[in-house]
Structures are given as structure tokens and as C-alpha cells.
Amino acid sequence: MNRHIRFESLHNFRDLGGYRTADGRRVRSGLLYRADSLGRLREGGEDWDRFLALGVRTVIDLRHAWEIEARGRVPEHPSFTYHNLGIEHRPYDQAALAPDVDPGPYLAERYMEVAEDGTKEIRRALELVAHAAQSGAPLAFHCASGKDRTGQLAALILGLLGVDEPTIVEDFSLTELTTASIVGIWSTRHDGRAPTWPGFGRAPAEVMRRFLDAFTARYGSVEGYVADALELDAGHLADTLRTHLLEEPPTSWPELTYRPATDADAGRLVRLRDTAALWQLARGIDQWKPGEKDEAHFRTRLREGEVWLAHAGEHLAGAYELWWEDLAAWGPRPPEAGYIHRLMTTPHTAPPGTGRALLAHAESRIKAAARPYARLDCLSTNPRLRAYYESAGYTVTGEQPAKTDGTGSPYAVTLLEKRL
């Protein structure tokens, strides 16, 4: 499945399907969508046709009435019902905040206000989600940027479904992939000016993590909030959602196919890497950061080595880079090895074992070049990744205490090697 659904006028439209729950099931795809403002859709265009093709039968607009009056709403259509449920009762101007405002505590506090003030609207939204789930009809909910109000409702729904906290945090932080678009839309509306607040449009994992901590401290759990604050039967609601929105994971997957990347794939590779980085950060793994590698990086790697994409059916499952020398980590060496970098898989949606399959494919490319060693490195502070590579047959051969990629301070890496 493709979690991010591409529209020209929308930038944060996502399918909540594919996330795993504590009992081993996963959220069904094609039934729950979270989005930025559907008011940017226009009848008759390709985006409108693409939206209608999803079969959405219920749209929940979480914005204020004045936002809808100023910016418009999704066009009316007989195929779906529209509900305006403004869950935020104390509006605030994020763009105008002072530069020194810390997004984490500030936004987490605003989210708690919404949870307390918007109980009537949140209750109704969850009832609509449950009704749509029972009927098997797709539902979409949105606010302006698909970040704050949409992120809060998504967190409640995923929590009721039994999705774990790191995944809920990750889902929230995926808005980071669209921050530039959010800022660009605001600037276009304000004569090209930039927001005063550097945190505008950002969705750092810390925000949702802080909110969930405060939320749990006050209500005990999502079910506790639903029962006490919303006065709903939390057990019945959770059972309804889980019965109709969860499924067993597949027992078979399409066989992976591989193709060399081209310059046209650079944007997809950046997005894949940034998505993987957000997955790591949501789980406290300090390895990659979004935005560290741009399209120019991947085009350079295409010229100087190889970059490969793996697909499961028609969907991207992962990618990797293959270098023929790595001076920064390994120093000058004879042409005896290939160096594997940027091993990436699509979180939650890649078939099991995709990472190991990518390694095997990279090793086959190295063997085809008549080089006897596959080499790679990982941060010395990431023992989990080191253990993964060791389980794949790689042996630690040393440490490079001061590797640099030219973009920041030197960092220590563990060097691993496998004889092919």
C-alpha cells in the first residue's frame, strides 16, 4: 500500500492502514484517511476525481467555522456526507508565536486544552468513525494542515485500535515530510512573508510524546478519556473499531523485484529516507534526521555508484546505495569490496524480511563485480543495528572514531565486513 496519496493541491493526505496493533493485527487500508484541508479540492479537476475514486462516504472537518468561511470546504457531492466538528475552542496563531517558543511543551499544552474543551465534538467524531467502520465505508478527517487537530483525532483512533505509542508518535511526525508545503501555503497567503515562529508547520515527535504523557497522567488511557470525559462506552467503542478496522496480516507477499534508480527517483528516495528517519526518532533511535540528504545526494550516488529500488508488486518496499569506495569510513583500500549505504525499507508496509533481501541483492551486485567483500558501517551508539548486521553474517572489524560526511561534526561508526 501507499500511505501517502499524491494530490497536487493537498500535501498531507494519508491512509492510516498498515499499522500493527499489540495483538498482531493491522489497520485495514482504504478505510481511514487523515488529511490537510479538503477545501483546496476543486470540482472537475484531477484531484477531485482522485478523491472521489477513494470512495469516501464521510468527511469530518475539524476546523473552526470562520476558517471554513475564509478558506472554503470540500465541494458538496451526493457520494458523501459532510460534518463540521470544530474541536478547538481556544484558537491561537502559531505563525505569530515568538521564535523562542519551544514546540514540544507549547503544542502539547494546546492539545490538552482541545481534549478538555472539545469533548462534544470529539465524541461525535468518534461516533461517526465507528458508524463508518461498521458500514465498511471509507472516512476522511482533516483540519487546515492535517497536523494538530487531525493528529489528535488520529492518536485517539489509533490508541483505541491498540496501536502502540511509538507508532502513534511516528504517525504524527510524518507531517514533517510536508512542512515546506505548509509554510509555502502560508507564505503565499501573506505576500511571501515567512512565519515568525520557526516551529510553524513542524511536527516533532516530542510534541505528541509530551501530549500522550500528559494525557495518560490525567486520564490513565485513551479508554479512560473516552469513558470519563466523553461519557461513551469505551469498551464497546474499542471493540467496534477493532472488529471492523483491523485485519490479520497477510500470510504471503509479492516477490520483491529490483531495478536501478534513475534521476527521476531522487525525490522518492529522499522521502523514503526521511520516512525511515522519522520511524527511528519516534522510537528513540538517534541515527538519521529528516532533511539530511537531498535529491542532489542521490543523483551524485547514481553517478558514482549504484542505487537500487525494491518493489513488492506495484509498491515501493525499500532501497539501498552501493559504493565502490568509502574513504570517510574505511580509508584508502584496494578494489576488493562494495560498500552498502542507506539500506531503507518502507515502515510498516514492506514485506517481512525486506531488509535482509536488500542486503542479499547488494551482495550479489558486489559478487558480480568480482569483489570478495561486502562492507558497511553503523553508528557506534546503535547496538541494535549492529546486532542486525551481525545476524546477517557481518563481522565487526574495527571502529572509525571520526567519520565525517562533510555536513556536520565527525561521529564514531562501527565497521562491519562480510566475505562473499
Rosetta blueprint (number, residue, H / E / L):
1 M L
2 N L
3 R L
4 H E
5 I L
6 R L
7 F L
8 E L
9 S L
10 L L
11 H L
12 N L
13 F L
14 R E
15 D E
16 L L
17 G L
18 G L
19 Y L
20 R E
21 T E
22 A L
23 D L
24 G L
25 R L
26 R E
27 V E
28 R L
29 S L
30 G L
31 L L
32 L E
33 Y E
34 R E
35 A E
36 D L
37 S L
38 L H
39 G H
40 R H
41 L L
42 R L
43 E L
44 G L
45 G L
46 E H
47 D H
48 W H
49 D H
50 R H
51 F H
52 L H
53 A H
54 L L
55 G L
56 V L
57 R L
58 T E
59 V E
60 I E
61 D E
62 L L
63 R L
64 H L
65 A H
66 W H
67 E H
68 I H
69 E H
70 A H
71 R H
72 G L
73 R L
74 V L
75 P L
76 E L
77 H L
78 P L
79 S L
80 F L
81 T E
82 Y E
83 H E
84 N E
85 L L
86 G L
87 I L
88 E L
89 H L
90 R L
91 P L
92 Y L
93 D L
94 Q H
95 A H
96 A H
97 L L
98 A L
99 P L
100 D L
101 V L
102 D L
103 P H
104 G H
105 P H
106 Y H
107 L H
108 A H
109 E H
110 R H
111 Y H
112 M H
113 E H
114 V H
115 A H
116 E H
117 D H
118 G L
119 T H
120 K H
121 E H
122 I H
123 R H
124 R H
125 A H
126 L H
127 E H
128 L H
129 V H
130 A H
131 H H
132 A H
133 A H
134 Q H
135 S H
136 G L
137 A L
138 P L
139 L E
140 A E
141 F E
142 H E
143 C L
144 A L
145 S L
146 G L
147 K L
148 D H
149 R H
150 T H
151 G H
152 Q H
153 L H
154 A H
155 A H
156 L H
157 I H
158 L H
159 G H
160 L H
161 L H
162 G L
163 V E
164 D L
165 E H
166 P H
167 T H
168 I H
169 V H
170 E H
171 D H
172 F H
173 S H
174 L H
175 T H
176 E H
177 L H
178 T H
179 T H
180 A H
181 S H
182 I H
183 V H
184 G H
185 I H
186 W H
187 S H
188 T H
189 R H
190 H L
191 D L
192 G L
193 R L
194 A L
195 P L
196 T L
197 W L
198 P L
199 G L
200 F L
201 G L
202 R L
203 A L
204 P L
205 A H
206 E H
207 V H
208 M H
209 R H
210 R H
211 F H
212 L H
213 D H
214 A H
215 F H
216 T H
217 A H
218 R H
219 Y H
220 G L
221 S L
222 V H
223 E H
224 G H
225 Y H
226 V H
227 A H
228 D H
229 A L
230 L L
231 E L
232 L L
233 D L
234 A H
235 G H
236 H H
237 L H
238 A H
239 D H
240 T H
241 L H
242 R H
243 T H
244 H H
245 L H
246 L E
247 E E
248 E L
249 P L
250 P L
251 T L
252 S L
253 W L
254 P L
255 E L
256 L E
257 T E
258 Y E
259 R E
260 P E
261 A L
262 T L
263 D H
264 A H
265 D H
266 A H
267 G H
268 R H
269 L H
270 V H
271 R H
272 L H
273 R H
274 D H
275 T H
276 A H
277 A H
278 L H
279 W H
280 Q H
281 L H
282 A H
283 R L
284 G L
285 I L
286 D L
287 Q L
288 W L
289 K L
290 P L
291 G L
292 E L
293 K L
294 D L
295 E H
296 A H
297 H H
298 F H
299 R H
300 T H
301 R H
302 L H
303 R H
304 E H
305 G L
306 E E
307 V E
308 W E
309 L E
310 A E
311 H E
312 A E
313 G L
314 E L
315 H E
316 L E
317 A E
318 G E
319 A E
320 Y E
321 E E
322 L E
323 W E
324 W L
325 E L
326 D L
327 L H
328 A H
329 A H
330 W H
331 G L
332 P L
333 R L
334 P L
335 P L
336 E L
337 A E
338 G E
339 Y E
340 I E
341 H E
342 R E
343 L E
344 M E
345 T E
346 T L
347 P L
348 H L
349 T L
350 A L
351 P L
352 P L
353 G L
354 T H
355 G H
356 R H
357 A H
358 L H
359 L H
360 A H
361 H H
362 A H
363 E H
364 S H
365 R H
366 I H
367 K H
368 A H
369 A L
370 A L
371 R L
372 P L
373 Y E
374 A E
375 R E
376 L E
377 D E
378 C E
379 L E
380 S L
381 T L
382 N L
383 P H
384 R H
385 L H
386 R H
387 A H
388 Y H
389 Y H
390 E H
391 S H
392 A L
393 G L
394 Y L
395 T E
396 V E
397 T E
398 G E
399 E E
400 Q E
401 P E
402 A E
403 K E
404 T L
405 D L
406 G L
407 T L
408 G L
409 S L
410 P L
411 Y E
412 A E
413 V E
414 T E
415 L E
416 L E
417 E E
418 K E
419 R E
420 L L
